[in-house]
């Protein structure tokens, strides 16, 4: 099992709109690609940065499926996010392998 973890820091002024949009639009769009089996939205309790931080974790069965997502779907979905929120949300991505 592979976890595609997206950590985001969201400026306070757009937080409520961003969180609602993520729940109602972006995450369903990601899940509708068929590349992920489940997801979790986690709030980072203390990040040491301005704004609020979240880790969104998408679970997929293997690296091949993740690669398919990254090539076929991620560029468009990330562009939609960037067009809507520009520099008010900072994101970085990490990959985790579930070993037990």
N, C-alpha and C positions, 0 to 999 in steps of 0.2 A: 504494500500500500504506500502510495506517495501522497504527501500533503503539499499542496501549492499554497504557500502562506503569503498573503499580501498585507503588509503593515502600512497603515496610513495615518498621517497626522492632519487633522482637519481644523481649519480656523474656526473660532467660536461663532463668528458672524454668519457662517453658512451651515453650521453643524446640523441644525434640525432639518433643513431642506435636504442636505446631503444624506443623512441617515434614512430619511423617508424614501428618497430616490433609490438608494442602494437596496433597501428592502423590497420596494415595489417594482423596480425596473432592472437595475444593473445585475443584481444577483440572480433573479429569475432568468435574465438573458444568458448569463454564464451557464447556469444549470441546464437551460434548454439546448445548449450545444451537444449534450449527451456525453460529454467528456468526463464529467464528475458524478460521483455517486452520492455525495452529501457535502454539506458545508456547515460551518459554525461562524458566528459573529462574536468576537471576543473584544471586550473593552480592555485596553491596557490601563492598569490601575495607576501606575506612576511612570511617566515616560521622561520626565525632566525637560520637556519642551513646552513651548506655548501651544495652545490649542488642546484638542482631545485626540487621543490615539486609539486605533482599533487594529486588530489582527483578524483578517478574514481567512479562514482555512477551508480550502476545497480539497476533498479526498478523491483520488483517482487510482485505478488499479495498477498502472505501470507507467514507465517513462515514455513509452511509445504513444500512449493516449495523451499524456501531457504535451508531448511534442506536437501532436496533431492540433491540440487546442492552441498552442503558442503560434503555430504557423497559419492555421486556417481562421481562427476566431479572435485571438487576443488583440491584434493590431486595431481592428475596427472597434472593439469594445473599449479598449484603452483610449482611443481617439474620442469616442463619445463622452467618456468621463472627463478627459482633458478639455474638450470644447465647452462642457457645462461648468466646470469648476476652475479651469486654468491653474494658476499658481496658488490657489487657496487650499489645495490638498497636496501633500507630498507623500509619495508612495515608494516603497521598495519591496522587492519580492525575494523570497527564499524558498528552497525546496527541503523538505524533511522526508526521511524514509522511516516508516514505522517498522521497528524490528522485533517488537514483542507485544 
